[in-house]
């Protein structure tokens, strides 16, 4: 049973080239062995053992560099930000793609990007690109070989299929903020609780996590109540002892768990 993790490094915002109050809110391991760390200010790469600035196009404004979501598809890193969208083939400078018009004199908003291996899905405020599904999709997961999407108003859908359920609290649909798949169960963070579904029966536990991540060993890690939790057997997660300051994002590489926090990132040793 995992009760604590050894910390390999605590890297402050200045080391990442960010303001001290920046929040690392999105972590994506890359096929090159590197790690992309997205924050509310910029995108930082961990490459060859050091942190470096992401090669945004020259002149990209701060609001265009605020990372909301990332995915790798067909050898390209796709980055969704508050005001733009970028593509980077792991060399040279990233290319800006912008946001489409919304038909009302403004631009559509990109909520999330996700690759299920066969296609790239982009959840926009007005539609879903890459598959048939609802607008306002903010979370995705592949479970049992099928792709699921969670929306900002509390709906869970199978992409190219039917709606699975609604998550409601106090009479109102609540955002499906995170989805995960581990131990042959779909996990969802929504409506103030952690939910798990084996394809037939839903179960839930109070206290909604704000990050989910499945590592290479199939364990489910999550952040809740200011700390780190793990499920090692498919049951409800238990707490893991590690000191964190406002943790917000999770990701893993071989032997390492990356935890995005307010003011930097913590790297811990993953047990075998």
N, C-alpha and C positions, 0 to 999 in steps of 0.2 A: 504493500500500500504506500502510495506517494504521500508523504506528510510535509515535505519541504523541498526546495530547490536551491542549488548553489548558484550564486550570481557570478557570471563571468565578466560582466562589465556594466557600468552605468554611464551612459553617454549623454551629456547635457546638451541643451539646445544649441549653445554656441559651437560645440563640436560638430553639430549637424548643419551649421551655417544658418541657424534660425534665431529669431528673437527668443528671449528667455521664457516668455509666456506662451510660446507656441505649443499646440497640442498635436502630437503624432497620432493620427486618427485612422490611418489606413496602412496596412503592411502587406506586401506581396512578394514572396520569393520568386525569383526569375529563373528561367531555364539555363541561364548562363552561370548559375551559382551565386549570383548577386542578390541583393534585397532592395526593393523600392520602399521608401518610407514617406508616405504622404502626410502632410500636415495642413493646418488651416492657413499657412503662409506660403508653403513651397513644397517641392519634391526633392528628396535627398536620396542618393544612391549609395549603397555599401558595395564597393567594388575593390577587389584585390586587397582586402584588409583595411580599407580606409573609407571615410565618408567623402562624398563629392556632390557638387550641385548638379541637378538634372539639366540637360541641355535644351531648355525651352528656347523657342525662337527669340531672336533679339527683339527687345521692345515689348515682350509679353508683360502685361500689367499684373499687379499683385492679385487682383480678384480673378484673373485668368489662371493663376497658379495655385489657387486654393483647391486642393485635391478632395474630391468626393468619392471616387471609386476608380479601381484599376482592374485590368484583365489582360492576359496574354492570349493571343489567338493568331494562328498561322505565322508564328515568328515575329509578331509585332506587339509591342506594349501599347495598349489603348488606355488613355487617361481621361476621365471625366472630371471637369472642374466646375466651379461655380458659374463661370461665364464662357467657357470654351471647351473644346475637345481636341486632344492631341494624339498623334500616332508616332511611335519611335521604333525603328527596326534594329535597335541595339547598336547603332553606329551613327555618327554625324549628329545633326540637330533634329529635334522633333519637328513634325509638321503640324500646324494648327488647322483645324477643320471647322471651327465655329459651331454655332447652333442654328437649326432651321427656324424659319419664321413660324409664328403661332397663329397667323391669320387674323390677329387683332391688333396689328401694329407693333408687336413685340417679337420676342424670340422664345422658342420652347426651352424648357429646363430639363437637363439630363440628370436623372436621379441615380442611375446605376448602370455599370457595364459588367458583363459576365460572359465567359466562354464555357460552354458545356462540352467542349472538345470537337463537336461537329459544326458549331455555328457561334457567331458572336451576337449576343443579345444586348440591346440598349433600351433601358426603361426611361421613357420620356414622360413629361407631365401629361402629354396629350395622346400618347400611343406607346406600343411596344414594337421595336424594330427587331427583326430576326426570327420572329415566331408569332403565333396567334395567341394573344393574351391581353390582359387589362392594361390600361394606362396607369401611370403613377406606381410602377413596379420599382421597389427600392431594395429588394433582397432576392437572391436566387440560390438554388441548390440543386444538385443532381442526386436523386435518391431512387434506388431500384431501377436504374437505367432510364429514368424519366426526369425531366426538368420541371422544377416548381418555382413559382414566383410569388412573393408577398408584396402587398401594396400598402400605400400610405394610409388608406382608410380601412385596413384590417382584413383584407381578403387574401386567402391563399388559393392559388390556381395551379393546375397542371398546364404548362405551356402546350399549346395545340390540343388542349383537352378541356375539361370542365372545372368549375369552381369546386374546391374541396371543402372550405368552411369559412366562416367569418369569426374574427376575434373581436369581442365586444366587451367594453367596461363602462359602467354607468350609462348604459343605453346608447353608446356611441362606438363606432368602429375605431379601433386603435391601430397605429402603425405596426406592421410586421417588420421590425427593425433588423433582425438577423435570422438566418436559416442555417442549419447544419445537418449533416448526416453521419451517424456513427452507431455501431452496434445494431445495424439493420433497423434503425429508427430515424425518423425525421424529427429534428428539434427546431423549435421556433421560439423567438423572444417577442412577446406581444401582450398587450392588455395587462401589464403589470405582473406577468408570470412567465415561467419557463414551461413550455409544453413539449411533450414527446408523443409520437404517433408511430405505431408499428404497422400501419396500413389498414388497421381495423379499429383499434381502440385508442382514444386520446386520454392522456393523463397530464396533470399540471401541478406545479408547485409555485407558491407565491415568491415574489421578489424577482423581477424581470432582469436578466443579465443585459449587459451592454456590449458584449462581444462573444462570439463563438468561434472555435477553431478545432479542426480534427487533424492530429499530427500523423506522421507516416506509420505509427504503430496502431492507429485506429482509435486512440484515446481522444475524448472530447474535453477540451479546455474551455473555460469561460471566465469572464470578469463580472463580478457582482459584489455589491456592498463594499466597494473599495479594495477588493482583494481578488486573488486567483483561486479558482476551483477546478476540479478535474473529476471526470467519470472514467473509471478504469475498466468497468464491467457492464456498462449499459444501465446501471442504476442511477439514482439521483447523485449529482456531483457532491464532493466533499471539499472543504477548504484546504489550501496548500499554503504553508508558511513562507512568506516572502514579503519584504517591505517595499511598498509601491506608493507613488504619489499620484493620485488621480489617474489610474490606468484607464485606457480607452480602446486599445486595439491589440490584436494577437496575430502571430504568424510563426512559422517554424521552418528551419532548415535542418540539415543533418546534425543531430546532437545539440541543437540550440532552439530555445523558445524566445521569440522576440515579443516584447511587451511595450507598446506605445503608451506614453504617459504625458502628462502636462510637463513641459520643459525637457523632453528628451525621450530616450528609449533605454529599457533595461534588457539585457541579454542573460538568460539563465541556461544552465546545463540541463538538457533533457535526459532522463534516465532511459536505458535500453528497454 
